[in-house]
Amino acid sequence: MIAVMDRGELSLPIAAEIELHANARKEIDMQKRELLVGVTAPVLLAILVLLSLSSSAAAQTPESEPPWGPETPNFNLEIILRGEGFGLVKFRQPNDGDFIIYLDVWLRDLAPNTTYLLQRAVDPIVDDNCTSTAWLTLGKGLQPQSITTDETGTGREELFRSVAAFPPGSEFDIHFQVIEEATSAVVLTSPCYQFTISQ
């Protein structure tokens, strides 16, 4: 014989089981949301960072890059001068059609409050042997420019010189010296460098 149970007797255990399952499902859904938020926030942050990096990289066009010529061959030089003090000349030619050499000159450990001149001599035969003594005083274009030291013996000047008279690709041996303007005494000299005119 089959025992038939009253409907009211079934409803309590089933309702409790349904409520238990509903609570478990809510707990699982809540854990999924917390996990999703916990994972999604760092992932979204990483995506935003990557997007900003890629957009800034895409925004850099050739026009926003420095206009200086390449380092090899010798379009740009770092000239070191030694003697009674120390000198550095950043010798740069931009990649443009102007054919201008920019010379950022920095002198130190020289006599304080004294004026100096930067000179260069070139050899058209490129053999790493600078023998020319045809010194040309450099300045702002064709106008010679003094470099005046301060009370600590440090001086800076931005000079430039056109090389438009020479065809692109011309090569030279070149060396530099710094002289005291009042006496023409040589106080700094450089070794021999090679230079190629960029286009």
Buried (B, 14 or more C-beta within 10 A) or exposed (E): EEEEEEEEEEEEEEEEEEEEEEEEEEEEEEEEEEEEEEEEEEEEEEEEEEEEEEEEEEEEEEEEEEEBBEEEEBBBBEBBBEBBBBBBBBBBBBBEEEBBBBBBBBBBBBEEEBBBBBBBBBBEEBEEEBEBEEBEBBBEEEEBBBBBBEEEBBBBBEBBBEBEEBEEEBBBBBBBBBBBBEEEEBBBBBEBBBBBBBE
